Amino acid sequence: MASMKKRNARELTTLDDFQTKEGTRDAFQTVAIKEVLAWQIEQAMKAQGLSRKRMAERMDTSRSQISRLLDPRDGNVTLATLQRAAAMLGRTVRLELE
C-alpha cells in the first residue's frame, strides 16, 4: 500500500475546489441533481400511493421510462419528462442559475 503524504490545514481544500482541480465537479453535480430529483419524485409517488405502473399510465409512457426517471445514475432524462412527472404529482420543476 502506498504511503499517503500528510497534509497540514493550509493544504486542505473544499470538496468543490478538489473536484474542480480533478476535473470531476460538473459530472458530480449532474449526478447529485439527478439523485435529488429522482428521490423527490419517488417520495411524492409514495405519498400519493402511486406505483411505477400507475405513474406510467398517468404519464402515458412505459414503466421502463419511469424506472429511468427514478434511477439516480441515469442522467439521460429530459426536462420535458421531469416536468410531465412533476405535473402528474401536482408539483412543478424549478430551475435556477447562480
C-alpha positions in Angstrom: 0.0 0.0 0.0 1.4 3.4 -1.0 2.0 5.8 1.8 -0.1 8.9 1.9 1.5 12.3 2.3 0.5 14.1 5.5 -1.1 17.4 4.9 -1.4 20.4 7.1 -4.6 22.5 7.4 -3.3 25.1 4.8 -3.2 22.4 2.2 -6.7 21.2 2.7 -9.4 22.4 0.2 -13.1 22.2 -0.1 -14.8 19.4 -2.0 -15.7 21.9 -4.7 -12.1 23.0 -5.0 -10.8 19.4 -5.1 -13.4 18.3 -7.7 -12.6 21.4 -9.8 -8.9 20.6 -9.7 -9.6 17.0 -10.6 -12.0 17.9 -13.4 -14.9 16.0 -11.8 -17.0 18.8 -10.4 -19.5 19.1 -13.3 -20.1 15.3 -13.5 -20.5 15.1 -9.8 -23.1 17.9 -9.7 -25.0 16.4 -12.6 -25.3 13.1 -10.7 -26.2 14.9 -7.4 -29.0 16.9 -9.1 -30.5 13.8 -10.7 -30.3 11.9 -7.4 -32.2 14.7 -5.7 -34.9 14.9 -8.4 -35.3 11.1 -8.5 -35.7 11.0 -4.7 -38.2 13.9 -4.7 -40.3 12.2 -7.4 -40.2 8.9 -5.7 -41.2 10.4 -2.3 -44.1 12.2 -4.0 -45.2 9.0 -5.6 -45.1 7.2 -2.2 -47.1 10.0 -0.5 -49.8 9.6 -3.2 -49.6 5.8 -3.1 -48.6 5.6 -6.8 -46.7 2.6 -8.1 -44.4 2.8 -11.1 -47.0 1.1 -13.2 -49.7 3.6 -12.2 -47.3 6.6 -12.7 -46.5 5.3 -16.2 -50.2 5.0 -17.0 -50.8 8.6 -15.8 -47.9 9.9 -18.0 -48.9 7.7 -20.9 -45.5 6.1 -21.0 -43.8 2.8 -20.2 -42.7 1.5 -16.8 -39.1 1.3 -18.1 -39.3 5.1 -18.7 -40.4 5.6 -15.1 -37.6 3.4 -14.0 -35.1 5.5 -15.9 -36.7 8.6 -14.4 -36.2 7.2 -10.9 -32.7 5.8 -11.5 -30.3 8.3 -9.9 -27.5 7.1 -12.1 -29.4 7.6 -15.3 -28.8 11.2 -16.3 -30.5 10.8 -19.7 -33.9 12.2 -18.7 -35.2 15.2 -20.5 -36.5 18.4 -18.8 -39.9 17.7 -20.5 -40.1 14.3 -18.9 -39.3 15.8 -15.5 -41.9 18.5 -16.0 -44.6 15.9 -17.0 -43.8 13.7 -14.0 -43.9 16.7 -11.7 -47.3 17.8 -13.1 -48.7 14.3 -12.6 -47.7 14.7 -9.0 -49.1 18.2 -8.6 -45.6 19.7 -8.5 -43.5 21.9 -10.7 -39.9 21.8 -11.7 -38.0 25.0 -10.7 -34.6 25.8 -12.3 -32.2 28.5 -11.2 -28.9 29.7 -12.5 -26.5 31.0 -9.9 
